[in-house]
Amino acid sequence: MTEKHTESYEVVVVGGGAAGLSAALVLGRARRRTLVVDAGEPRNAPAAHMQGYLSRDGMSPADFLAVGREEIARYGVELVRDRAVDVTRDGDFTVALASGRSVRARRLVVATGLRDELPDVPGVAERFGNDVLHCPYCHGWEVRDRAFGVLATTPLSVHQALMVSQWSKDVTFFLHEIAESDLADDDLRRLAAAGVKVVPGEVAELVIEGDRLTGVRLADGTVHAREVVFTAPRAVPQTGLLEKLGAEFQETPFGSYPVVDPTGLTSVPGVWAAGNAMGFAEQVVNAAAGGYRAGAFINGELLMADLDAAL
């Protein structure tokens, strides 16, 4: 029987989005033998463009990642299309991949992001990233001054309805499965002050005509003409590897995320989290910055560890 060979790296980065590629770029330039494991499932894949990233505003997410992959390759960083399915530690880390391959690493970056669970309303998933949106900072300018709808998912959706009123003065807040009595008096007053119309009743479906959203149909058959719908998906952090390693987590209004220090270091020595694996609100520019920071600190830590061992 042939024994499987386990390749060794100084750093394995799990996740090939903005955070993972940014960490890998720093590590590659620092001459660290680095592997990026990329399952190829970026969170922003449904979006045609990304906004708010200085010098990259309006760039396609796919093009952004393609450029990033080219950049890390210049510095000898390897990238494999695979999925990390397990991780163990016996001093160093052993990462098992779905292909059957195993790799070893002295340090680990978990940049596996999160998955968006959309409201189970016909039309939402089909139009997500087009005229069904979640982030006004990402898409508000592009749809400014159109007729907005906001599909409530929790009472916290009031905040989203108030925020999008910055980009349109024609906003209708559909309570869907939320009762008006669940809203605080202050929230109702703010909605009124912002000119947001509040519509009770369950939403049955979005009305799609041709290749565009034209309205929101309630369960009673009433149709409200709308051109854009904002809604807040339920964020599902992809943090299974951190859980396997016994990392400490903290509950937030947007899910359970690892406890990290300012560099992204988790409670597990040698393991960093970056991007949406460490928090819900990490936009592409934040994720890239977090990956850079993690990569720089990992290089410094490895350098000092090797110097101390040589003494």
Disulfide bonds with the S-S distance in Angstrom:
none
